[in-house]
Each structure stands twice: as structure tokens, then as C-alpha cells.
Amino acid sequence: MCLVIVIGRNLSPFTRRVVLSLSVLGLPFERRELGTATHMDAIRRVNPLGRVPAVTLDDGTVLIESSAILDHLDELVGPERALTPPSGANRRRVLRHCALLTGAMDKAVVAYYERTRRPAEMVYAPAVEGNERQVADGLAAAEAERPDAEGGWLLGSMRPTQADLTALVALPFLRIVLPHLVEPGRHPRLEALVARRGPEVPGFVETDPTP
């Protein structure tokens, strides 16, 4: 198998879901734990957008954006092992669940930056409120799609899909950046997934972003 280099810190849930996917699939990789706040020049040398994650393949090809990276991993391992089903209703279900969660995480980043990277007098409250509403609504929809309160995998299978791995990184990230939106008991099915299934997933404990 090709060795890949993953650029990005565990605090980035998009980086973390790539790392978990590589770990679950048993693919070899190395880490370059660079953050956009402290290593922007180094990141830009790999990804002109200055964003993480970025993955360098052993032939020098650079993949950017977690969805594109994960698509490549699925292609690499083939349809039987792919973390997103290749076709049909299950594929649509997994992609929708991922879209809800990645959309919520994107909006969480916007709200967090608005709160923390401007002087207090320049924070635009309607922008914060609007983005946080989208986070809350996305999480509520994802919560409603989870199969049970026991932390089961989305498709009821014996192994996680990409939807499950994305859910496993979303809640811990939101607990750090917008804890008031993920208070204990608010999303019991997602909470059960993280608490009960997270430790079973290769790489989950090792990439815990909690300070």
C-alpha cells in the first residue's frame, strides 16, 4: 500500500476524520501536525489555500479537502471495504449524514472565528447567531438519523461507515469550540456513539483533541 503523509492537527475534525479513516482501513501513513494558526507558510507550500487537511501521496501528488481525500481512500481499498457505499440508498444515506455534520462543523468554525478573532466591539452578533442556528439544526437532524440510543452504527452494520467516523469527530470538536450547543443530554444518540463506540475505533483515543 502507498504511504501517505497527513498534514493537519487533531483539533481539525476534518483532519481527524481522515486519520481515523486511514486507521480503520489499516493504511500506512505519517503525520505532520501543522496548524493554520502557527504554520501557515509551511501549509501553503503544500496546499495553496492554506487549509488542512492535505495529504501527500508517495508519488508526490497532493490531495486537499477531506471529502476528496476520503474518496481517494475508498477507491484505493475498493468497494467492499470502502467507508462510503459505492451506490444505492445506503450511499445516499451516508452522504447526507456526512453533509449534515461537515456543514455543522464548517458553520461552527465561522461562528467561533467571529467570536474570538475580532475585538469584542466588532463582533457581529447576527452572524454568530445565524451560524450557530445552522450548527444546532444540522446536529438535530443528524441526531434524528442515528439508529438508536445505544450508539449503533448508522447502517446497523458490524463496522462503521464514513458517516459514523464523521459523527465521532464532530461532537468532540464542537465541545471545544461551541460547548453551549452540545451540552450533555442534548444529543443522546450522538453522545452514546462517541462514548461507547469511539474507543473501539483505531486511532480515536490517540487523536483526542481535548486540551
C-alpha positions as CSV (number, residue, x, y, z in Angstrom):
1,M,0.0,0.0,0.0
2,C,1.1,3.6,-0.6
3,L,2.4,5.5,2.3
4,V,0.7,8.9,2.7
5,I,1.6,12.0,4.8
6,V,-1.3,13.7,6.5
7,I,-0.9,17.4,7.2
8,G,-3.0,18.9,10.0
9,R,-3.7,18.8,13.7
10,N,-6.1,16.7,15.6
11,L,-8.1,19.8,16.6
12,S,-9.2,20.0,13.0
13,P,-12.1,17.5,12.8
14,F,-11.6,17.3,9.0
15,T,-8.0,16.2,9.6
16,R,-9.1,13.8,12.3
17,R,-11.7,12.0,10.2
18,V,-9.0,11.4,7.5
19,V,-6.7,10.0,10.2
20,L,-9.4,7.8,11.6
21,S,-10.3,6.5,8.1
22,L,-6.7,5.6,7.4
23,S,-6.5,3.8,10.8
24,V,-9.7,1.9,10.3
25,L,-8.7,0.8,6.8
26,G,-5.2,-0.2,8.0
27,L,-3.4,2.1,5.5
28,P,0.1,3.3,6.4
29,F,0.6,7.0,7.0
30,E,2.7,9.6,8.7
31,R,1.7,12.8,10.4
32,R,2.8,16.4,10.1
33,E,0.8,18.1,12.8
34,L,0.8,21.6,11.4
35,G,-1.9,24.2,12.4
36,T,-3.2,27.1,10.4
37,A,-2.7,29.5,13.3
38,T,1.0,28.7,13.7
39,H,2.3,27.0,10.5
40,M,0.6,28.8,7.7
41,D,3.6,29.2,5.5
42,A,4.5,25.6,5.7
43,I,0.9,24.5,4.9
44,R,0.7,26.9,1.9
45,R,3.8,25.2,0.5
46,V,1.7,22.0,0.3
47,N,-1.8,23.5,-0.2
48,P,-2.0,26.9,-1.8
49,L,-5.3,27.5,0.0
50,G,-3.5,27.3,3.4
51,R,-6.1,24.8,4.7
52,V,-5.9,21.4,6.3
53,P,-6.1,18.5,5.9
54,A,-3.8,17.9,3.0
55,V,-2.4,14.6,2.1
56,T,0.8,13.9,0.1
57,L,0.9,10.6,-1.7
58,D,4.1,8.7,-2.2
59,D,4.3,9.7,-5.8
60,G,4.2,13.4,-4.8
61,T,0.5,14.0,-5.6
62,V,-1.2,16.3,-3.1
63,L,-4.8,15.8,-2.3
64,I,-6.8,18.6,-0.5
65,E,-10.2,18.8,1.2
66,S,-11.2,15.8,3.4
67,S,-14.0,14.7,1.1
68,A,-11.6,14.3,-1.9
69,I,-9.0,12.6,0.3
70,L,-11.6,10.1,1.6
71,D,-12.9,9.4,-1.9
72,H,-9.4,8.5,-2.9
73,L,-9.0,6.1,0.1
74,D,-12.3,4.4,-0.8
75,E,-11.1,4.0,-4.4
76,L,-7.8,2.6,-3.1
77,V,-9.3,-0.1,-1.0
78,G,-12.2,-1.0,-3.3
79,P,-16.0,-1.1,-3.0
80,E,-16.0,-4.0,-0.5
81,R,-14.0,-2.1,2.1
82,A,-15.0,1.5,1.2
83,L,-16.2,3.5,4.1
84,T,-18.9,5.2,1.9
85,P,-21.0,2.7,0.0
86,P,-20.4,2.9,-3.8
87,S,-24.1,3.1,-4.8
88,G,-27.7,2.9,-3.8
89,A,-29.8,4.1,-0.9
90,N,-27.1,3.4,1.7
91,R,-24.7,5.6,-0.2
92,R,-27.2,8.5,-0.2
93,R,-27.9,8.0,3.5
94,V,-24.2,8.1,4.4
95,L,-23.5,11.1,2.2
96,R,-26.5,13.0,3.7
97,H,-25.3,12.3,7.2
98,C,-21.8,13.4,6.4
99,A,-23.1,16.6,4.8
100,L,-25.2,17.5,7.9
101,L,-22.2,17.0,10.2
102,T,-19.5,18.6,8.0
103,G,-21.9,21.5,7.3
104,A,-22.4,22.0,11.1
105,M,-18.6,21.9,11.7
106,D,-18.0,24.4,8.9
107,K,-20.5,26.8,10.4
108,A,-19.1,26.2,13.9
109,V,-15.7,27.4,12.6
110,V,-17.2,30.6,11.2
111,A,-19.1,31.3,14.5
112,Y,-16.0,30.6,16.6
113,Y,-13.8,32.9,14.5
114,E,-16.4,35.6,14.6
115,R,-16.5,35.3,18.4
116,T,-12.7,35.0,19.0
117,R,-10.8,36.7,16.2
118,R,-12.4,40.1,16.3
119,P,-12.3,42.8,19.0
120,A,-15.4,42.5,21.2
121,E,-16.9,45.7,19.8
122,M,-16.6,44.4,16.3
123,V,-18.3,41.0,16.7
124,Y,-21.4,40.9,14.5
125,A,-23.9,39.1,16.7
126,P,-26.4,38.3,13.9
127,A,-23.6,36.4,12.1
128,V,-22.8,34.4,15.2
129,E,-26.4,33.7,15.9
130,G,-27.2,32.7,12.3
131,N,-24.2,30.3,12.1
132,E,-24.9,28.8,15.5
133,R,-28.5,28.2,14.4
134,Q,-27.2,26.2,11.4
135,V,-24.9,24.2,13.7
136,A,-27.8,23.4,16.0
137,D,-30.2,22.5,13.2
138,G,-27.6,20.3,11.5
139,L,-26.8,18.4,14.7
140,A,-30.5,18.0,15.5
141,A,-31.1,16.5,12.0
142,A,-28.1,14.2,12.4
143,E,-29.3,13.1,15.9
144,A,-32.6,12.2,14.4
145,E,-31.0,10.0,11.8
146,R,-29.0,7.9,14.3
147,P,-30.4,4.4,14.6
148,D,-30.7,4.1,18.4
149,A,-29.7,5.3,21.8
150,E,-27.1,2.6,22.2
151,G,-24.6,4.2,19.9
152,G,-25.1,1.8,17.0
153,W,-23.5,2.4,13.6
154,L,-25.7,4.3,11.1
155,L,-26.4,1.4,8.8
156,G,-26.7,-1.1,11.5
157,S,-23.7,-3.0,10.2
158,M,-20.8,-4.6,12.0
159,R,-18.4,-1.8,11.0
160,P,-18.5,2.0,10.8
161,T,-19.1,3.9,7.7
162,Q,-17.8,7.4,6.9
163,A,-21.0,8.8,8.4
164,D,-20.0,7.2,11.8
165,L,-16.4,8.4,11.7
166,T,-17.6,11.9,10.9
167,A,-20.0,11.8,13.8
168,L,-17.3,10.6,16.1
169,V,-15.1,13.7,15.3
170,A,-17.9,16.3,15.2
171,L,-19.1,16.1,18.7
172,P,-15.7,16.3,20.4
173,F,-14.8,19.3,18.2
174,L,-18.0,21.1,19.0
175,R,-17.5,20.5,22.7
176,I,-14.3,22.5,22.4
177,V,-15.4,25.4,20.2
178,L,-19.1,25.8,20.9
179,P,-19.8,23.9,24.1
180,H,-23.1,25.6,24.8
181,L,-24.6,24.0,21.7
182,V,-23.6,20.4,22.8
183,E,-24.4,20.4,26.5
184,P,-24.7,16.8,28.0
185,G,-28.1,15.2,27.2
186,R,-28.9,17.4,24.2
187,H,-27.8,14.8,21.6
188,P,-28.1,11.4,23.4
189,R,-27.7,9.2,20.3
190,L,-24.6,11.1,19.1
191,E,-23.2,11.1,22.7
192,A,-23.7,7.4,23.0
193,L,-21.9,6.8,19.7
194,V,-18.9,8.8,20.9
195,A,-18.8,7.3,24.4
196,R,-19.5,3.7,23.5
197,R,-18.1,3.2,20.0
198,G,-15.4,5.8,19.9
199,P,-12.8,3.9,22.0
200,E,-13.4,0.8,19.7
201,V,-12.2,2.7,16.6
202,P,-8.5,2.6,15.8
203,G,-6.9,6.0,16.3
204,F,-9.8,7.6,18.2
205,V,-8.3,7.7,21.6
206,E,-4.8,8.6,20.2
207,T,-6.2,11.6,18.3
208,D,-8.3,13.0,21.1
209,P,-8.1,16.8,20.7
210,T,-9.2,17.7,24.2
211,P,-6.7,20.2,25.7
